[in-house]
């Protein structure tokens, strides 16, 4: 058994005050003087304490359990009740020896003894003064020892700093009492009523919440100021720990209170919602489960749904992740997993629909009909991925809608123009705030079909690799028939089958499309329309459409074929029909004003009205170039918007044979002009020219419309003919246009864009066209209607070009005026 303090908490005086005692816990000044005046006996019975240190003047209760200690207490209580109390060095030793106890202890007076039912004895003792143990004189039946008085502490400092130090100890002690829930408030009265500085230090030291070793150090200190400073330091640490502990407990309590409040509110809200027909969250989960039962999704998707549904049901509806998870589940249930529309495989009907919606475009229509025919024979055929390339306004985008109507499929279109973020196609990971699937998955969710006609508009305008990823790389998977049956969207994190979708991509040019992406598509070129075709498109499609959009009946405004042709030739210059549609709309708006105000107007549109409504003809300048002048030749150019007429002008001035090029020309075109000039100088005899003439004239080559950039090698023969015409003063034959690249050896090489160039020549009312002999193969895919009325000259050498192009007669000076 151990000899220890009965009560471990600090300042436990309530039981001592309430009990019948023969002592007063606090020392008065008189008591302190009497205590200090008492003589110290030479020998004292020694009571070792395990975990306690007794200070002079302090009253503490201890429990005595060892036989030696009980005997010591009984014998001392019968005599003078004076004993010596020392602390054990190691509290774990059950039967201590002399070496196991400290040398400095406190003389104690036994105040009262209490015998407990468990056999232990509780003793209340009060410290008197300190002593130093010299040696043990008796070991059995209990310790006795020679002692001497420890150095006296009667001389107290008497200055302001010490007074402030004692007051600080009082203040900190009172703060600790108020903040500690285990110390009764009566203790603060005890602290306030202590007048003696020495007793205050002893009283606080004995009740500090520190180890017995720390208290023993305080007991052994001889200077009261040093001991007071040490006590203040320990009190400050204890107060800081107490403050930190209270802060932590307060925070935990606030968190618990908030959780309890939220729980109670949620329970009340749940009860109210049940009274009103059920919780919205439960209704949402019920709705998702009902949708899931109707789905025909693959087994792996069903497994994912079940797993994510379990996760959703475990979530707190007020958590931020709940809405993300709910959004994900809604996408899973609303996507068309294996939901297909039935194709209309009537080939005659499909042909009829395509012809009704679009005039011309036979190659595309033929490809669609072929696909339907094969699909009719083999049901599981993968859909083709077609890329329609052509100038604006020829019907690339609207063709997709027409194909969807012909097949009986749903139609969806997304514009890729300016797209620079790969996540727009593949989606964001659902861990991000505001995450959503890519536009492919979003579009399929909207139309609720897994086999629509899907138009990827302006695929050539997709921005390439950048910091946000490469959208073109994402398109590689979407448009690859071998991969798109397992398209991976970052948001879904499940493979989705895109192989049944009929993809149509549209582009104005193939040059900006990544080669790997271009390789995955079946490219179909759409050229511009002939004037005759535009007239038919306007009468069958554009005019009825604009009349309907303007609320005008078909009989209220009429356009003759001649008027439509006049609009095309004088007010539009394009491969498609967008500008033509705008001009028609302008005329209808002008007449709708008279219809709405019920004024008289001319139902049939006349040529005079055209100039009044549309203004002066915009495109008559090409016909105004006088072809009787030397140094002017007509070339043919290709642009992303169709074919164009290109005029080359050459003028000569006295000088040293310098060549000047203007007209916003690119490097390749400048090189073509240089090659043409050098060839002409090297072969001057072929056109009856003196080689020395080139050193006397400066040459200026200009291509009109200088604001428009121009480049390419196809104007090579045009520049040569214009130079030869200027030097020989022989004009170029009227109605002659040409295109082809030349070499220094005099060969004429083939060029591209032949169909567009042929259409441009027809629009400009050219009658003869000079082309490379190798371009003859391009005419196998050009309809005869496009070349009707044109004389095509296929040549191999530059000398043939000059023989065909230059007039036999030299132009007279007076005819050189340009209108």
matplotlib code that plots the C-alpha trace (Angstrom):
import matplotlib.pyplot as plt

x = [0.0, 1.1, 1.2, -0.2, -2.4, -6.1, -7.3, -5.3, -7.2, -5.8, -7.4, -9.9, -10.9, -14.6, -14.4, -11.8, -13.9, -17.2, -15.7, -15.3, -11.6, -9.3, -7.4, -7.8, -6.6, -5.1, -2.4, -2.8, 0.2, 0.3, 0.2, 3.0, 5.2, 4.5, 5.3, 8.6, 9.5, 9.1, 12.3, 13.2, 13.7, 17.0, 15.3, 12.0, 10.0, 10.2, 7.1, 8.0, 5.4, 5.1, 3.7, 3.4, 5.5, 4.4, 5.2, 5.3, 1.9, 0.0, -2.6, -3.1, -4.8, -2.9, -3.8, -1.5, -1.4, 2.0, 2.3, 5.4, 3.6, 0.4, 2.4, 4.3, 1.1, -0.5, 2.5, 3.1, -0.6, -0.4, 2.6, 3.3, 1.9, 5.1, 6.6, 9.0, 7.6, 9.9, 9.1, 10.4, 12.7, 11.0, 7.3, 7.3, 9.4, 7.1, 9.6, 12.1, 15.5, 17.6, 18.9, 15.4, 14.2, 15.0, 17.2, 15.0, 11.6, 9.0, 8.2, 4.4, 1.8, -0.9, -4.2, -6.6, -6.7, -9.6, -10.0, -11.6, -13.7, -11.2, -8.5, -6.6, -6.0, -6.5, -4.4, -4.7, -1.3, 0.0, 3.5, 5.6, 9.1, 11.7, 14.5, 17.5, 17.9, 21.4, 21.1, 18.7, 19.0, 16.2, 14.8, 12.4, 9.6, 9.7, 12.3, 13.8, 16.5, 18.7, 17.6, 18.7, 16.9, 17.1, 18.3, 15.8, 13.6, 12.4, 14.1, 11.6, 12.4, 10.6, 10.4, 7.9, 9.0, 8.5, 5.1, 4.2, 5.5, 3.3, 0.3, 0.8, 0.9, -2.4, -4.0, -2.9, -4.0, -7.5, -7.7, -6.8, -9.5, -12.1, -11.2, -10.8, -14.1, -12.5, -11.5, -14.3, -14.8, -14.2, -10.5, -10.4, -11.5, -8.7, -6.1, -7.5, -7.3, -3.7, -1.6, 1.8, 3.9, 5.9, 2.7, 1.1, 4.1, 4.0, 0.3, 0.4, 3.5, 1.7, -1.3, 0.4, -0.5, 3.1, 5.1, 6.4, 9.9, 9.1, 7.5, 10.6, 12.8, 10.6, 10.8, 14.7, 15.0, 16.3, 15.5, 11.8, 12.1, 13.6, 10.9, 8.2, 9.6, 9.6, 6.0, 4.9, 6.5, 4.7, 1.4, 1.8, 2.3, -0.6, -2.9, -1.8, -2.5, -5.8, -6.8, -5.8, -7.7, -10.8, -10.6, -10.4, -13.3, -15.3, -14.7, -15.7, -18.8, -19.8, -19.2, -21.3, -24.0, -24.1, -24.3, -27.0, -28.9, -28.5, -29.6, -32.7, -33.6, -33.1, -35.3, -38.0, -37.7, -37.9, -41.1, -42.7, -41.7, -43.2, -46.5, -46.4, -45.8, -42.2, -38.6, -37.4, -34.2, -36.1, -38.3, -35.2, -33.7, -37.0, -37.2, -33.7, -34.4, -37.6, -35.7, -33.0, -35.5, -36.5, -32.9, -31.4, -27.9, -25.0, -24.2, -21.1, -23.1, -25.8, -23.0, -21.7, -25.3, -25.9, -22.5, -23.0, -26.6, -25.5, -22.9, -25.6, -28.0, -25.2, -24.5, -25.9, -28.2, -26.7, -23.2, -21.6, -20.8, -24.4, -25.4, -22.4, -23.3, -27.0, -26.1, -23.9, -26.7, -29.1, -26.8, -26.5, -30.2, -31.0, -28.3, -29.6, -27.8, -28.5, -31.6, -31.8, -34.3, -35.4, -33.9, -36.1, -34.4, -36.7, -34.0, -36.5, -37.9, -34.4, -33.5, -36.7, -36.1, -32.5, -33.5, -36.3, -34.0, -30.9, -30.3, -27.2, -24.7, -25.0, -21.8, -22.9, -26.4, -25.0, -22.8, -25.8, -27.9, -25.0, -24.7, -28.5, -28.3, -25.5, -27.1, -30.3, -28.3, -26.1, -27.9, -24.8, -22.9, -20.9, -22.0, -19.7, -17.8, -18.1, -16.2, -17.9, -15.3, -16.3, -16.8, -19.4, -23.0, -23.1, -25.3, -22.8, -24.4, -28.0, -27.2, -26.8, -30.4, -31.7, -29.9, -31.5, -34.9, -34.3, -33.2, -35.7, -33.0, -32.7, -30.4, -27.8, -25.2, -22.3, -20.0, -16.3, -15.2, -12.7, -12.8, -9.6, -10.3, -10.2, -12.6, -15.4, -15.4, -14.2, -15.8, -14.4, -13.7, -16.7, -14.5, -14.3, -16.9, -19.3, -18.0, -20.1, -19.7, -18.4, -20.6, -20.9, -22.5, -24.6, -26.0, -26.9, -28.6, -30.7, -31.9, -32.2, -30.9, -27.7, -27.7, -28.5, -27.0, -24.3, -22.9, -19.5, -19.5, -16.4, -14.0, -11.2, -11.5, -10.6, -7.6, -4.6, -2.5, -2.3, -2.2, -5.8, -5.2, -5.7, -9.3, -8.2, -6.6, -9.9, -11.6, -9.3, -11.1, -14.6, -14.2, -12.3, -14.7, -12.3, -12.3, -15.5, -17.5, -15.9, -15.7, -14.4, -15.9, -14.0, -17.2, -19.0, -15.9, -17.7, -17.3, -20.1, -20.8, -20.7, -20.2, -23.9, -23.8, -23.6, -21.0, -20.9, -17.9, -17.9, -14.9, -14.0, -10.4, -8.5, -5.2, -5.8, -7.1, -4.6, -3.4, -4.3, -7.8, -8.2, -7.2, -10.2, -12.8, -14.2, -13.7, -16.3, -15.6, -18.5, -17.8, -19.8, -22.9, -23.4, -25.5, -28.2, -28.1, -28.3, -31.4, -33.1, -32.0, -33.4, -36.8, -37.2, -35.8, -34.6, -37.6, -40.3, -38.2, -37.9, -41.5, -42.5, -40.1, -41.4, -45.1, -45.7, -47.9, -46.4, -48.6, -47.9, -44.3, -42.9, -39.3, -38.7, -35.7, -34.2, -34.4, -32.9, -30.0, -29.5, -29.3, -26.8, -24.6, -24.7, -25.1, -23.4, -20.0, -19.8, -19.6, -22.7, -26.0, -25.9, -25.4, -28.1, -30.5, -29.8, -30.5, -33.7, -34.7, -33.9, -36.3, -39.1, -38.7, -38.9, -42.2, -43.5, -43.7, -46.2, -48.2, -48.4, -49.5, -51.9, -50.4, -50.2, -47.0, -45.6, -46.1, -43.5, -40.0, -38.4, -34.9, -35.6, -36.6, -33.4, -31.2, -33.6, -33.7, -30.2, -28.3, -25.8, -24.6, -21.6, -19.8, -19.7, -16.0, -14.7, -16.5, -15.3, -11.6, -10.8, -9.1, -7.7, -4.8, -1.4, 0.0, -3.4, -4.1, -6.9, -6.0, -8.0, -7.5, -8.9, -9.9, -11.7, -14.8, -14.7, -13.0, -12.1, -11.0, -7.5, -6.2, -2.5, -1.4, 2.1, 3.4, 6.8, 8.8, 12.2, 14.9, 17.5, 15.5, 14.2, 11.2, 8.7, 5.8, 2.7, -0.7, -0.1, 1.6, 2.9, 6.4, 5.3, 3.5, 6.5, 8.7, 6.3, 6.6, 10.4, 10.4, 8.1, 10.3, 13.5, 12.0, 10.9, 14.4, 16.0, 13.6, 13.0, 13.6, 10.5, 8.3, 10.4, 12.0, 15.5, 17.1, 18.7, 15.3, 14.9, 17.8, 16.1, 12.7, 11.7, 8.8, 5.9, 3.7, 0.5, -2.4, -5.6, -7.5, -4.3, -6.0, -6.6, -3.6, -2.7, -0.3, 0.2, 2.0, -1.1, -0.7, 2.6, 1.4, -0.8, 2.1, 4.2, 1.5, 1.0, 4.8, 5.0, 2.0, 3.5, 6.8, 5.4, 2.5, 0.3, -3.0, -4.3, -7.2, -10.6, -12.5, -9.4, -8.5, -5.7, -4.2, -1.0, 2.5, 5.5, 9.1, 12.4, 12.5, 9.1, 6.9, 3.4, 2.5, -0.9, -2.7, -5.7, -9.2, -10.1, -13.8, -14.0, -11.9, -14.1, -17.2, -15.4, -14.6, -18.2, -19.4, -16.9, -18.3, -14.9, -15.1, -11.7, -9.5, -5.9, -4.9, -2.0, -2.4, -2.1, -5.2, -7.3, -7.8, -9.7, -12.6, -13.7, -15.4, -16.7, -20.2, -20.6, -23.0, -20.1, -18.0, -20.8, -19.9, -16.3, -13.3, -10.7, -7.1, -4.8, -1.2, 2.2, 4.7, 4.9, 5.4, 1.9, 0.5, 2.0, 0.8, -2.8, -3.0, -1.4, -3.2, -1.5, -1.8, 0.1, -2.2, -2.3, -1.4, -4.8, -6.5, -4.4, -6.8, -8.3, -12.0]
y = [0.0, 3.6, 6.7, 9.4, 12.5, 11.7, 14.4, 15.1, 18.1, 21.5, 23.5, 20.9, 22.6, 21.9, 18.6, 20.0, 23.1, 21.2, 18.4, 18.6, 19.7, 21.0, 23.2, 26.3, 25.7, 29.2, 30.6, 33.9, 36.2, 35.2, 31.5, 32.0, 33.7, 31.0, 28.3, 29.9, 30.3, 26.6, 24.6, 21.7, 18.4, 16.6, 13.4, 12.8, 9.8, 9.9, 9.2, 8.7, 9.9, 8.4, 11.2, 14.2, 17.1, 19.0, 22.7, 24.7, 25.9, 23.8, 21.3, 18.1, 14.8, 11.6, 7.9, 5.7, 2.0, 0.6, -1.2, 0.9, 4.1, 3.1, 2.3, 5.6, 7.6, 5.8, 6.3, 9.9, 10.8, 9.5, 11.7, 15.2, 14.5, 15.8, 13.8, 14.4, 14.0, 13.4, 12.5, 9.3, 9.7, 6.8, 6.4, 2.8, 1.5, -0.3, -0.5, 2.4, 2.6, 5.6, 6.1, 6.1, 9.2, 12.9, 14.7, 17.8, 17.4, 19.2, 18.9, 18.1, 18.1, 15.4, 17.3, 14.4, 10.6, 8.8, 5.1, 3.9, 0.8, -0.6, -0.7, 2.3, 5.3, 8.9, 11.4, 15.2, 16.9, 20.4, 21.5, 23.5, 24.1, 22.5, 20.2, 18.4, 14.7, 13.9, 10.2, 7.4, 6.3, 3.7, 1.6, -0.7, -0.6, 2.7, 5.3, 7.7, 10.2, 12.9, 16.2, 19.8, 23.0, 23.9, 27.4, 30.0, 31.9, 34.4, 37.4, 38.4, 41.0, 44.3, 46.1, 46.9, 44.3, 41.5, 42.9, 42.9, 39.3, 38.1, 39.9, 38.3, 34.9, 35.7, 36.9, 33.9, 31.5, 33.1, 33.0, 29.3, 28.6, 30.4, 28.7, 25.2, 23.2, 20.9, 23.5, 24.9, 28.7, 28.8, 28.3, 31.9, 33.2, 31.3, 32.8, 36.4, 36.0, 34.9, 37.9, 36.3, 36.2, 33.2, 31.2, 32.2, 30.8, 27.6, 27.3, 27.7, 25.5, 22.6, 22.8, 23.3, 20.8, 19.6, 16.5, 15.6, 16.1, 19.7, 20.4, 18.9, 21.4, 24.2, 23.0, 22.9, 26.5, 28.8, 32.3, 33.3, 35.6, 32.7, 30.3, 33.0, 33.5, 29.8, 29.5, 32.3, 30.6, 27.3, 29.1, 30.9, 27.6, 26.0, 28.9, 28.7, 25.0, 25.6, 28.3, 26.0, 23.2, 25.4, 26.6, 23.1, 22.0, 25.1, 24.5, 20.8, 21.8, 24.4, 21.8, 19.3, 21.8, 22.7, 19.1, 18.4, 21.5, 20.4, 16.9, 18.1, 20.5, 17.8, 15.4, 18.1, 18.9, 15.2, 14.8, 17.8, 16.5, 13.1, 14.8, 16.6, 13.5, 12.5, 14.0, 15.5, 13.6, 10.3, 11.2, 11.9, 8.5, 6.8, 8.5, 7.4, 3.8, 3.8, 5.2, 2.6, -0.3, 0.9, 1.0, -1.6, -0.8, -3.2, -5.2, -3.2, 0.0, -1.5, -2.5, 1.1, 2.4, 0.2, 1.1, 4.8, 4.6, 3.0, 5.8, 8.4, 6.9, 7.1, 10.8, 13.6, 15.6, 18.9, 17.9, 19.5, 16.1, 15.1, 17.4, 16.3, 12.6, 13.3, 15.0, 12.1, 9.6, 11.7, 11.6, 7.8, 7.3, 9.8, 8.8, 6.6, 3.3, 1.0, 3.1, 3.4, 4.8, 2.6, 3.6, 4.1, 1.9, 2.9, 4.0, 5.7, 7.8, 8.7, 9.9, 11.9, 13.6, 14.4, 15.8, 17.9, 19.5, 20.1, 20.8, 19.1, 17.5, 14.2, 12.7, 13.1, 11.8, 8.9, 8.0, 8.2, 5.9, 3.5, 3.3, 2.7, -0.1, -1.9, -1.3, -2.9, -6.0, -6.1, -4.7, -4.3, -2.1, 0.7, 4.2, 6.1, 9.2, 11.7, 15.1, 17.6, 20.1, 23.1, 26.9, 28.6, 28.5, 25.4, 23.4, 21.3, 21.8, 21.6, 18.4, 16.7, 17.6, 16.4, 13.1, 12.7, 13.3, 10.8, 8.1, 8.8, 9.5, 12.3, 15.2, 17.0, 19.5, 21.1, 23.8, 23.2, 26.6, 28.1, 25.1, 25.0, 22.9, 19.2, 18.9, 20.4, 17.0, 14.6, 16.3, 17.1, 14.7, 14.7, 15.5, 19.1, 21.7, 22.3, 19.3, 18.1, 15.7, 16.7, 18.1, 14.7, 13.1, 16.2, 16.2, 12.5, 13.0, 15.8, 13.9, 10.5, 8.4, 6.6, 6.6, 10.1, 12.0, 14.1, 17.1, 18.4, 21.8, 23.7, 20.9, 22.8, 25.7, 23.6, 25.2, 22.8, 21.7, 24.2, 24.3, 23.1, 20.0, 19.2, 18.9, 17.4, 14.5, 13.9, 13.9, 11.1, 8.7, 10.1, 9.7, 6.4, 3.5, 1.1, 3.0, 4.9, 1.9, 2.5, 6.3, 7.3, 10.5, 11.8, 12.7, 9.4, 7.2, 4.5, 3.6, 4.7, 3.3, 5.9, 3.5, 3.7, 7.4, 8.8, 11.6, 14.4, 16.8, 20.1, 22.2, 24.9, 23.6, 20.5, 22.2, 23.0, 19.6, 17.3, 14.5, 11.7, 13.2, 13.6, 10.0, 8.8, 10.6, 9.9, 13.3, 14.5, 17.8, 20.1, 22.7, 25.9, 26.1, 27.1, 30.2, 27.9, 25.8, 28.9, 30.0, 26.7, 26.7, 30.2, 29.3, 26.0, 26.7, 30.3, 32.3, 30.0, 30.0, 33.8, 34.4, 32.1, 33.8, 37.2, 36.2, 36.9, 34.6, 33.0, 34.9, 38.3, 38.6, 36.9, 36.5, 35.5, 33.3, 36.3, 38.5, 35.9, 35.4, 39.2, 39.2, 36.4, 38.0, 41.7, 41.5, 38.3, 36.7, 33.5, 29.7, 29.2, 30.9, 32.8, 36.2, 35.5, 34.6, 37.9, 39.9, 38.0, 38.7, 42.4, 42.6, 40.8, 43.2, 46.1, 44.9, 43.6, 47.3, 48.0, 44.9, 45.7, 49.3, 48.1, 50.3, 49.5, 47.8, 45.7, 42.0, 41.0, 42.1, 44.1, 45.0, 48.7, 47.7, 45.8, 48.9, 50.9, 48.3, 46.7, 49.7, 49.9, 46.5, 45.4, 43.0, 44.4, 45.5, 42.1, 42.5, 46.1, 45.2, 45.9, 42.9, 44.9, 46.1, 44.5, 43.5, 42.2, 38.5, 36.7, 33.9, 31.6, 31.2, 28.9, 30.2, 28.6, 30.4, 29.0, 29.9, 33.5, 35.5, 36.9, 39.7, 40.2, 43.7, 44.5, 48.0, 49.0, 52.1, 53.3, 52.0, 49.3, 46.1, 46.0, 43.9, 45.3, 43.2, 44.7, 43.5, 41.8, 38.7, 35.8, 34.3, 31.5, 33.9, 36.3, 33.3, 32.5, 36.1, 35.8, 32.5, 33.9, 36.9, 34.9, 32.4, 35.2, 36.8, 33.4, 32.6, 36.1, 34.8, 32.6, 35.7, 37.7, 39.9, 41.3, 40.1, 43.5, 45.1, 43.8, 45.9, 49.1, 48.7, 48.5, 46.0, 46.5, 43.4, 44.2, 42.0, 44.1, 44.1, 44.7, 44.4, 40.7, 38.4, 36.2, 33.2, 30.0, 28.8, 28.5, 32.0, 31.2, 30.9, 34.0, 36.1, 34.8, 35.7, 39.1, 39.8, 38.5, 40.6, 43.8, 43.4, 42.2, 44.7, 41.8, 41.7, 38.5, 36.9, 38.0, 35.6, 33.6, 32.5, 30.3, 28.5, 26.5, 26.4, 26.9, 25.7, 27.3, 24.6, 25.8, 22.9, 23.6, 21.7, 20.8, 22.7, 22.0, 23.4, 22.8, 22.6, 25.8, 27.6, 26.3, 27.8, 31.1, 31.2, 30.6, 33.3, 35.8, 34.7, 33.4, 31.1, 29.6, 28.1, 27.0, 24.2, 21.7, 18.5, 16.6, 18.3, 16.5, 13.7, 16.0, 16.4, 12.8, 13.9, 17.2, 17.1, 18.1, 20.9, 22.7, 22.7, 23.3, 26.3, 26.3, 25.5, 23.7, 23.8, 21.2, 22.1, 20.8, 23.6, 27.4, 27.9, 26.3, 28.8, 31.8, 30.6, 30.2, 33.3, 36.1, 37.8, 37.9, 41.7, 44.3, 46.7, 50.3, 53.2, 54.8, 51.6, 51.4, 53.6, 51.7, 52.4]
z = [0.0, -0.5, 1.6, -0.6, -0.7, -0.4, -2.9, -6.1, -7.5, -6.4, -3.6, -2.3, 0.9, 0.9, 2.8, 5.3, 6.1, 6.4, 8.6, 12.4, 12.6, 15.2, 12.8, 10.6, 7.0, 6.6, 8.9, 10.5, 11.0, 14.7, 13.8, 11.4, 14.0, 16.6, 14.0, 13.0, 16.7, 17.5, 18.1, 15.9, 17.8, 17.2, 16.1, 14.2, 13.1, 9.3, 7.1, 3.4, 0.9, -2.6, -4.6, -2.4, -1.1, 2.1, 2.4, 5.7, 6.8, 4.3, 5.4, 3.3, 3.8, 3.1, 3.1, 5.1, 4.1, 5.0, 8.4, 9.3, 8.5, 10.4, 13.5, 13.2, 13.0, 16.0, 18.3, 17.2, 17.7, 21.3, 22.0, 20.6, 17.1, 15.5, 12.6, 9.7, 6.2, 3.2, -0.4, -2.1, -5.0, -6.9, -6.0, -7.4, -4.5, -2.0, 0.9, 0.6, 2.2, 3.2, -0.3, -1.7, 0.1, -0.3, 2.2, 2.6, 4.2, 6.3, 10.0, 10.2, 12.9, 12.9, 13.0, 12.8, 12.0, 10.3, 10.1, 6.8, 6.3, 3.9, 6.6, 5.5, 7.7, 6.5, 8.2, 8.0, 8.6, 8.6, 7.6, 10.1, 8.9, 6.7, 7.9, 6.5, 7.2, 8.6, 9.0, 10.0, 13.6, 13.4, 10.7, 12.5, 13.3, 11.3, 10.3, 12.8, 11.9, 13.1, 11.6, 11.5, 10.5, 6.8, 6.1, 7.4, 5.0, 7.5, 5.9, 3.2, 0.5, 1.0, -2.3, -5.0, -7.4, -4.9, -3.9, -7.6, -7.9, -5.0, -6.5, -9.9, -8.2, -6.5, -9.8, -11.8, -9.1, -9.0, -12.9, -12.8, -10.1, -12.2, -15.5, -14.1, -13.7, -11.1, -8.5, -6.2, -6.2, -2.4, -3.1, -4.6, -1.2, 0.5, -1.9, -1.4, 2.4, 2.6, 3.9, 4.4, 1.1, 2.4, 3.2, -0.2, -2.1, 0.0, -0.4, -4.2, -4.5, -2.6, -4.9, -8.3, -11.0, -11.4, -10.6, -7.2, -8.5, -9.5, -6.0, -4.3, -6.2, -5.0, -1.4, -1.6, -2.8, -0.1, -1.6, -1.4, -4.5, -6.6, -5.4, -6.1, -9.6, -10.3, -9.0, -11.3, -14.2, -13.5, -12.9, -16.3, -18.1, -16.3, -17.3, -20.9, -21.0, -19.3, -21.9, -24.8, -23.3, -22.8, -26.4, -27.8, -25.7, -26.6, -30.3, -30.1, -28.2, -30.9, -33.7, -31.8, -31.2, -34.9, -35.9, -33.4, -34.6, -38.2, -37.4, -35.6, -38.4, -41.0, -39.0, -38.8, -42.5, -43.3, -41.2, -43.0, -46.4, -45.6, -44.6, -48.0, -50.0, -49.6, -49.5, -52.8, -52.5, -52.1, -55.0, -57.2, -56.2, -56.9, -60.3, -61.2, -60.3, -62.4, -65.4, -64.9, -65.1, -68.6, -69.9, -72.2, -71.2, -71.3, -68.1, -67.3, -67.4, -65.1, -62.6, -62.6, -62.0, -59.1, -57.5, -58.0, -56.8, -53.5, -53.1, -53.7, -51.1, -48.5, -49.1, -47.1, -49.4, -48.1, -49.0, -52.0, -53.6, -53.6, -56.5, -58.5, -58.0, -58.7, -62.0, -63.0, -62.3, -64.3, -67.3, -67.0, -67.0, -69.8, -72.3, -75.2, -74.4, -77.4, -78.3, -82.1, -84.5, -87.4, -90.8, -93.8, -96.3, -99.3, -101.8, -104.1, -101.2, -100.0, -103.6, -103.8, -100.4, -101.3, -104.7, -103.2, -100.6, -102.8, -106.4, -107.8, -105.4, -107.3, -105.9, -102.2, -103.0, -104.8, -101.8, -99.4, -101.7, -101.9, -98.1, -97.8, -100.4, -98.6, -95.2, -96.6, -97.5, -94.4, -91.3, -89.0, -91.3, -89.7, -90.7, -93.0, -91.9, -94.7, -95.0, -97.4, -98.6, -100.6, -100.6, -98.3, -99.3, -101.4, -99.0, -96.9, -93.6, -94.7, -96.6, -93.2, -92.2, -95.6, -95.1, -91.7, -93.1, -95.9, -93.5, -90.9, -88.3, -85.8, -86.6, -84.4, -85.3, -83.4, -84.6, -84.1, -85.3, -82.9, -80.5, -78.6, -75.5, -75.7, -72.7, -74.9, -76.8, -74.1, -71.0, -67.6, -64.8, -62.5, -59.5, -60.6, -59.6, -62.5, -64.5, -67.4, -70.3, -73.7, -76.4, -78.2, -75.1, -74.3, -77.8, -77.7, -74.3, -75.9, -78.9, -77.1, -80.0, -80.5, -84.3, -85.4, -88.4, -86.6, -88.4, -87.2, -88.8, -89.7, -88.8, -90.6, -88.0, -85.0, -83.2, -82.9, -80.0, -77.1, -73.3, -73.0, -75.1, -78.7, -79.9, -83.2, -81.3, -79.6, -83.0, -84.1, -81.7, -82.5, -86.3, -86.4, -87.2, -85.5, -82.2, -81.8, -80.7, -77.3, -77.0, -73.5, -72.0, -69.0, -67.2, -67.8, -67.3, -69.3, -72.9, -75.2, -78.7, -81.4, -84.3, -85.4, -85.8, -89.4, -89.1, -91.6, -91.3, -93.3, -94.2, -96.6, -97.0, -96.3, -95.8, -92.1, -91.2, -89.5, -91.9, -89.5, -89.1, -92.8, -93.3, -91.2, -93.4, -96.8, -98.5, -101.0, -102.9, -103.4, -106.1, -106.8, -108.9, -112.5, -113.2, -114.6, -111.4, -109.2, -111.1, -110.5, -106.8, -106.4, -108.0, -106.2, -102.8, -102.0, -103.2, -101.6, -98.4, -98.2, -99.1, -96.3, -93.8, -94.7, -94.5, -98.2, -100.3, -103.5, -105.9, -104.4, -105.7, -108.8, -110.1, -113.7, -114.6, -116.5, -113.4, -111.1, -113.6, -113.7, -109.9, -110.0, -112.6, -111.5, -107.7, -106.6, -107.2, -105.2, -105.5, -103.3, -103.0, -99.7, -101.2, -103.7, -101.0, -99.2, -102.4, -102.9, -99.3, -99.8, -102.8, -101.0, -98.0, -100.3, -101.8, -98.4, -97.3, -100.1, -99.3, -95.6, -96.3, -99.0, -101.7, -105.4, -106.5, -109.4, -108.6, -111.2, -110.5, -113.3, -114.3, -113.4, -109.9, -109.4, -109.7, -107.6, -104.8, -105.0, -106.3, -109.1, -110.2, -108.2, -110.5, -113.9, -113.8, -114.9, -118.2, -118.6, -119.0, -122.7, -124.3, -127.2, -125.1, -125.0, -121.6, -120.1, -119.6, -117.8, -115.3, -113.2, -109.4, -106.7, -103.2, -100.3, -101.5, -105.1, -108.3, -109.2, -112.3, -111.9, -114.2, -114.8, -116.0, -117.4, -118.2, -119.6, -118.9, -120.1, -117.7, -117.1, -117.2, -113.6, -112.6, -110.1, -108.7, -106.9, -105.9, -102.5, -104.0, -102.0, -102.4, -104.8, -107.1, -107.1, -108.1, -110.9, -112.2, -112.1, -113.9, -116.6, -117.2, -117.3, -119.7, -122.0, -122.0, -122.7, -125.6, -127.0, -130.5, -130.3, -130.2, -132.6, -130.0, -129.8, -126.5, -126.0, -125.6, -122.1, -120.9, -122.0, -120.3, -116.7, -116.2, -113.8, -113.2, -111.2, -110.1, -109.3, -106.0, -104.1, -100.7, -101.3, -100.7, -103.6, -103.9, -105.7, -108.9, -111.2, -112.6, -114.2, -117.9, -117.4, -116.3, -119.2, -121.7, -120.2, -120.4, -124.0, -125.0, -123.5, -125.2, -128.6, -128.4, -129.5, -127.4, -125.9, -127.7, -126.5, -124.2, -123.3, -119.8, -118.6, -115.7, -115.3, -113.7, -115.9, -115.5, -116.8, -119.5, -120.9, -119.6, -118.4, -115.2, -113.9, -111.2, -108.9, -108.4, -112.1, -111.5, -109.5, -112.1, -114.9, -113.1, -112.6, -116.3, -117.2, -114.8, -116.4, -119.9, -121.1, -124.2, -124.3, -121.5, -121.7, -119.4, -118.9, -120.8, -117.6, -116.2, -118.8, -116.3, -114.0, -116.5, -116.0, -112.8, -114.2, -115.7, -119.4, -118.4, -116.7, -119.9, -122.3, -124.6, -123.6, -125.9, -123.8, -125.0, -123.4, -124.1, -123.0, -123.6, -123.2, -126.9, -127.5, -125.0, -126.7, -130.1, -128.9, -126.6, -128.6, -131.4, -134.8, -135.2, -133.3, -131.4, -132.7, -130.4, -130.5, -129.4, -126.3, -124.3, -121.5, -120.8]

ax = plt.figure().add_subplot(projection="3d")
ax.plot(x, y, z, "-o")
ax.set_aspect("equal")
plt.show()
